[in-house]
Amino acid sequence: MPVPSLRAIGSVQRGAPTFFTVDGVVISAFAGESVACALWAAGMRDLRRSPRADLPRGMFCLMGSCQECLVWVGARKLPSCQVPVSEGLAVETLPHRERPRG
């Protein structure tokens, strides 16, 4: 008996190519995909540092439960895996938004 393929060749519909910013850097993505997915595809893995050991933290559960991928979107701190990409979206990582200035 042949093993069924797990690939979804030809059946995946992506949103329109678009751009958004993370910490002021322009990232290319597809409209509707999660910010976490777009960041991973762009090679951005570290979103913050752990408070005790200062180790890099990033995407973990990718379903909004763990809070590892938190980012700032406007005035709200949200899991990046739950935020859809849209044209002109501005995202800030926690270290970028919360660093001391002045």
N, CA and C atoms as a LAMMPS dump frame, in Angstrom:
ITEM: TIMESTEP
0
ITEM: NUMBER OF ATOMS
306
ITEM: BOX BOUNDS ff ff ff
-5.0000000000000000e+02 5.0000000000000000e+02
-5.0000000000000000e+02 5.0000000000000000e+02
-5.0000000000000000e+02 5.0000000000000000e+02
ITEM: ATOMS id mol type element x y z
1 1 1 N 0.85 -1.171 0
2 1 2 C 0 0 0
3 1 3 C 0.902 1.244 0
4 2 1 N 0.692 2.194 -0.922
5 2 2 C 1.541 3.388 -0.979
6 2 3 C 1.287 4.318 0.209
7 3 1 N 2.341 5.007 0.632
8 3 2 C 2.244 5.976 1.719
9 3 3 C 1.732 7.294 1.146
10 4 1 N 0.648 7.866 1.726
11 4 2 C 0.127 9.123 1.191
12 4 3 C 1.109 10.274 1.435
13 5 1 N 1.137 11.189 0.5
14 5 2 C 2.012 12.351 0.62
15 5 3 C 1.392 13.37 1.566
16 6 1 N 2.232 13.995 2.382
17 6 2 C 1.764 15.037 3.282
18 6 3 C 1.91 16.425 2.658
19 7 1 N 2.43 16.502 1.468
20 7 2 C 2.625 17.79 0.81
21 7 3 C 1.306 18.299 0.227
22 8 1 N 1.12 19.609 0.3
23 8 2 C -0.093 20.243 -0.218
24 8 3 C 0.249 20.998 -1.503
25 9 1 N 0.888 20.315 -2.423
26 9 2 C 1.352 20.944 -3.66
27 9 3 C 0.155 21.458 -4.459
28 10 1 N 0.233 22.722 -4.811
29 10 2 C -0.797 23.323 -5.644
30 10 3 C -2.078 23.704 -4.933
31 11 1 N -2.238 23.333 -3.669
32 11 2 C -3.512 23.618 -3.008
33 11 3 C -3.409 24.696 -1.937
34 12 1 N -2.225 25.233 -1.721
35 12 2 C -2.056 26.268 -0.707
36 12 3 C -2.23 27.629 -1.367
37 13 1 N -3.168 28.404 -0.862
38 13 2 C -3.408 29.736 -1.38
39 13 3 C -2.761 30.755 -0.452
40 14 1 N -1.831 31.51 -0.954
41 14 2 C -1.167 32.536 -0.151
42 14 3 C -1.803 33.878 -0.435
43 15 1 N -1.697 34.767 0.553
44 15 2 C -2.153 36.129 0.358
45 15 3 C -1.227 36.871 -0.587
46 16 1 N -1.592 38.083 -0.9
47 16 2 C -0.777 38.907 -1.786
48 16 3 C 0.556 39.25 -1.126
49 17 1 N 1.619 39.323 -1.898
50 17 2 C 2.892 39.768 -1.323
51 17 3 C 2.725 41.175 -0.751
52 18 1 N 3.309 41.393 0.411
53 18 2 C 3.152 42.678 1.087
54 18 3 C 4.376 42.954 1.943
55 19 1 N 4.396 44.101 2.585
56 19 2 C 5.508 44.487 3.444
57 19 3 C 4.976 45.015 4.764
58 20 1 N 5.724 44.771 5.832
59 20 2 C 5.426 45.358 7.132
60 20 3 C 6.762 45.653 7.799
61 21 1 N 6.763 46.347 8.93
62 21 2 C 8.021 46.676 9.588
63 21 3 C 8.107 46.041 10.97
64 22 1 N 9.318 45.657 11.332
65 22 2 C 9.63 45.157 12.669
66 22 3 C 10.827 45.96 13.162
67 23 1 N 10.623 46.694 14.225
68 23 2 C 11.666 47.564 14.776
69 23 3 C 12.226 48.497 13.706
70 24 1 N 11.351 48.92 12.794
71 24 2 C 11.741 49.842 11.734
72 24 3 C 12.356 49.199 10.512
73 25 1 N 12.544 47.888 10.522
74 25 2 C 13.116 47.163 9.39
75 25 3 C 11.981 46.604 8.541
76 26 1 N 12.06 46.807 7.237
77 26 2 C 11.015 46.325 6.331
78 26 3 C 11.175 44.821 6.113
79 27 1 N 10.072 44.087 6.275
80 27 2 C 10.039 42.631 6.103
81 27 3 C 9.026 42.313 5.015
82 28 1 N 9.391 41.449 4.078
83 28 2 C 8.424 41.017 3.07
84 28 3 C 7.674 39.806 3.597
85 29 1 N 6.406 39.713 3.236
86 29 2 C 5.551 38.633 3.747
87 29 3 C 4.391 38.438 2.784
88 30 1 N 3.441 37.614 3.199
89 30 2 C 2.209 37.426 2.461
90 30 3 C 1.052 37.849 3.351
91 31 1 N 0.166 38.644 2.818
92 31 2 C -0.976 39.134 3.593
93 31 3 C -1.73 37.971 4.216
94 32 1 N -2.057 38.109 5.504
95 32 2 C -2.838 37.101 6.2
96 32 3 C -2.027 36.071 6.964
97 33 1 N -0.747 35.876 6.609
98 33 2 C 0.042 34.925 7.394
99 33 3 C 0.389 35.575 8.727
100 34 1 N 0.732 34.785 9.711
101 34 2 C 1.032 35.363 11.027
102 34 3 C 2.367 36.101 10.995
103 35 1 N 2.486 37.095 11.852
104 35 2 C 3.738 37.82 11.983
105 35 3 C 4.855 36.846 12.351
106 36 1 N 4.59 35.903 13.248
107 36 2 C 5.602 34.907 13.642
108 36 3 C 6.097 34.124 12.437
109 37 1 N 5.193 33.686 11.579
110 37 2 C 5.557 32.923 10.383
111 37 3 C 6.42 33.779 9.455
112 38 1 N 6.029 35.023 9.265
113 38 2 C 6.782 35.923 8.39
114 38 3 C 8.174 36.194 8.954
115 39 1 N 8.271 36.366 10.263
116 39 2 C 9.574 36.61 10.883
117 39 3 C 10.473 35.388 10.752
118 40 1 N 9.899 34.209 10.967
119 40 2 C 10.669 32.974 10.831
120 40 3 C 11.189 32.842 9.4
121 41 1 N 10.33 33.098 8.415
122 41 2 C 10.725 33 7.012
123 41 3 C 11.803 34.021 6.663
124 42 1 N 11.802 35.16 7.345
125 42 2 C 12.8 36.204 7.101
126 42 3 C 14.091 35.959 7.882
127 43 1 N 14.148 34.886 8.671
128 43 2 C 15.358 34.548 9.416
129 43 3 C 15.455 35.193 10.785
130 44 1 N 14.379 35.833 11.233
131 44 2 C 14.397 36.474 12.549
132 44 3 C 13.851 35.491 13.576
133 45 1 N 14.713 34.982 14.43
134 45 2 C 14.324 33.958 15.391
135 45 3 C 14.195 34.484 16.815
136 46 1 N 14.982 35.489 17.188
137 46 2 C 14.996 36.008 18.557
138 46 3 C 14.086 37.223 18.672
139 47 1 N 13.099 37.131 19.54
140 47 2 C 12.175 38.248 19.737
141 47 3 C 12.39 38.954 21.063
142 48 1 N 13.016 38.27 21.997
143 48 2 C 13.295 38.877 23.306
144 48 3 C 14.354 38.03 23.996
145 49 1 N 14.735 38.413 25.226
146 49 2 C 15.698 37.664 26.021
147 49 3 C 15.019 37.186 27.297
148 50 1 N 15.402 36.017 27.783
149 50 2 C 14.821 35.515 29.024
150 50 3 C 15.279 36.395 30.188
151 51 1 N 14.413 36.609 31.175
152 51 2 C 14.755 37.531 32.26
153 51 3 C 15.868 37.036 33.182
154 52 1 N 15.978 35.749 33.395
155 52 2 C 16.977 35.237 34.337
156 52 3 C 18.32 34.954 33.682
157 53 1 N 18.318 34.176 32.611
158 53 2 C 19.576 33.738 32.004
159 53 3 C 19.984 34.568 30.791
160 54 1 N 19.163 35.524 30.382
161 54 2 C 19.437 36.378 29.229
162 54 3 C 19.647 35.553 27.953
163 55 1 N 18.863 34.486 27.806
164 55 2 C 18.936 33.641 26.621
165 55 3 C 17.902 34.093 25.599
166 56 1 N 18.155 33.864 24.305
167 56 2 C 17.198 34.283 23.285
168 56 3 C 15.888 33.507 23.386
169 57 1 N 14.781 34.204 23.176
170 57 2 C 13.455 33.596 23.187
171 57 3 C 12.766 33.957 21.88
172 58 1 N 11.92 33.065 21.397
173 58 2 C 11.222 33.313 20.138
174 58 3 C 9.971 32.478 20.048
175 59 1 N 9.685 31.985 18.869
176 59 2 C 8.47 31.209 18.638
177 59 3 C 8.582 29.849 19.334
178 60 1 N 7.479 29.417 19.939
179 60 2 C 7.482 28.118 20.611
180 60 3 C 6.235 27.327 20.245
181 61 1 N 5.077 27.693 20.768
182 61 2 C 3.874 26.888 20.528
183 61 3 C 3.165 27.272 19.23
184 62 1 N 3.313 28.511 18.807
185 62 2 C 2.693 29.051 17.589
186 62 3 C 1.168 28.934 17.579
187 63 1 N 0.556 28.954 18.764
188 63 2 C -0.907 28.964 18.836
189 63 3 C -1.429 29.916 19.904
190 64 1 N -0.566 30.786 20.414
191 64 2 C -0.993 31.828 21.329
192 64 3 C -1.055 31.461 22.792
193 65 1 N -0.581 30.286 23.168
194 65 2 C -0.679 29.847 24.554
195 65 3 C 0.533 30.19 25.406
196 66 1 N 1.717 30.196 24.818
197 66 2 C 2.933 30.257 25.636
198 66 3 C 3.45 31.669 25.904
199 67 1 N 3.1 32.643 25.12
200 67 2 C 3.548 34.028 25.288
201 67 3 C 5.03 34.246 24.994
202 68 1 N 5.688 33.286 24.377
203 68 2 C 7.109 33.448 24.054
204 68 3 C 7.333 34.42 22.902
205 69 1 N 6.381 34.566 22.018
206 69 2 C 6.577 35.384 20.82
207 69 3 C 5.894 36.747 20.915
208 70 1 N 5.753 37.275 22.133
209 70 2 C 5.088 38.562 22.312
210 70 3 C 5.803 39.682 21.568
211 71 1 N 5.005 40.541 20.955
212 71 2 C 5.495 41.74 20.277
213 71 3 C 4.523 42.879 20.567
214 72 1 N 4.975 44.09 20.339
215 72 2 C 4.103 45.253 20.447
216 72 3 C 3.51 45.558 19.08
217 73 1 N 2.196 45.703 19.035
218 73 2 C 1.5 46.166 17.834
219 73 3 C 0.664 47.355 18.287
220 74 1 N 1.132 48.552 17.942
221 74 2 C 0.49 49.748 18.463
222 74 3 C 0.665 49.804 19.973
223 75 1 N -0.436 49.96 20.694
224 75 2 C -0.389 50.05 22.157
225 75 3 C -0.639 48.711 22.842
226 76 1 N -0.683 47.625 22.062
227 76 2 C -1.008 46.312 22.632
228 76 3 C 0.158 45.346 22.501
229 77 1 N 0.381 44.564 23.543
230 77 2 C 1.373 43.492 23.538
231 77 3 C 0.628 42.213 23.174
232 78 1 N 0.988 41.607 22.029
233 78 2 C 0.259 40.46 21.497
234 78 3 C 1.216 39.342 21.081
235 79 1 N 0.74 38.087 21.101
236 79 2 C 1.569 37 20.564
237 79 3 C 1.653 37.145 19.043
238 80 1 N 2.861 37.186 18.515
239 80 2 C 3.033 37.407 17.074
240 80 3 C 2.423 36.29 16.234
241 81 1 N 2.233 35.128 16.827
242 81 2 C 1.615 34.016 16.088
243 81 3 C 0.114 34.224 15.892
244 82 1 N -0.449 35.215 16.567
245 82 2 C -1.886 35.481 16.468
246 82 3 C -2.189 36.785 15.728
247 83 1 N -1.161 37.447 15.216
248 83 2 C -1.338 38.717 14.517
249 83 3 C -1.137 38.488 13.021
250 84 1 N -2.172 38.73 12.2
251 84 2 C -1.997 38.56 10.762
252 84 3 C -1.242 39.741 10.153
253 85 1 N -0.4 39.44 9.188
254 85 2 C 0.339 40.475 8.474
255 85 3 C -0.628 41.245 7.582
256 86 1 N -0.459 42.55 7.56
257 86 2 C -1.198 43.403 6.634
258 86 3 C -0.259 44.495 6.154
259 87 1 N -0.563 45.069 5.011
260 87 2 C 0.272 46.122 4.428
261 87 3 C 0.453 47.267 5.414
262 88 1 N 1.706 47.627 5.656
263 88 2 C 1.998 48.762 6.521
264 88 3 C 1.95 48.487 8.016
265 89 1 N 1.708 47.256 8.416
266 89 2 C 1.682 46.914 9.84
267 89 3 C 3.028 47.263 10.469
268 90 1 N 3.004 47.878 11.638
269 90 2 C 4.231 48.223 12.358
270 90 3 C 4.293 47.404 13.643
271 91 1 N 5.351 46.616 13.796
272 91 2 C 5.546 45.729 14.929
273 91 3 C 6.852 46.118 15.608
274 92 1 N 6.874 46.029 16.93
275 92 2 C 8.106 46.25 17.679
276 92 3 C 8.333 45.059 18.603
277 93 1 N 9.587 44.607 18.668
278 93 2 C 9.913 43.556 19.626
279 93 3 C 9.956 44.174 21.017
280 94 1 N 9.821 43.357 22.042
281 94 2 C 9.837 43.862 23.414
282 94 3 C 11.123 44.611 23.741
283 95 1 N 12.317 44.058 23.415
284 95 2 C 13.534 44.797 23.758
285 95 3 C 13.61 46.157 23.052
286 96 1 N 13.13 46.222 21.817
287 96 2 C 13.179 47.476 21.072
288 96 3 C 12.261 48.519 21.705
289 97 1 N 11.055 48.145 22.051
290 97 2 C 10.08 49.077 22.612
291 97 3 C 10.417 49.457 24.051
292 98 1 N 10.918 48.487 24.81
293 98 2 C 11.067 48.701 26.246
294 98 3 C 12.485 49.09 26.676
295 99 1 N 13.391 49.282 25.731
296 99 2 C 14.757 49.656 26.118
297 99 3 C 14.794 51.09 26.635
298 100 1 N 15.692 51.361 27.558
299 100 2 C 15.813 52.74 28.078
300 100 3 C 16.28 53.683 26.979
301 101 1 N 15.72 54.82 26.921
302 101 2 C 16.103 55.82 25.913
303 101 3 C 16.553 57.094 26.612
304 102 1 N 17.421 57.788 25.953
305 102 2 C 17.769 59.076 26.48
306 102 3 C 19.148 59.176 26.865
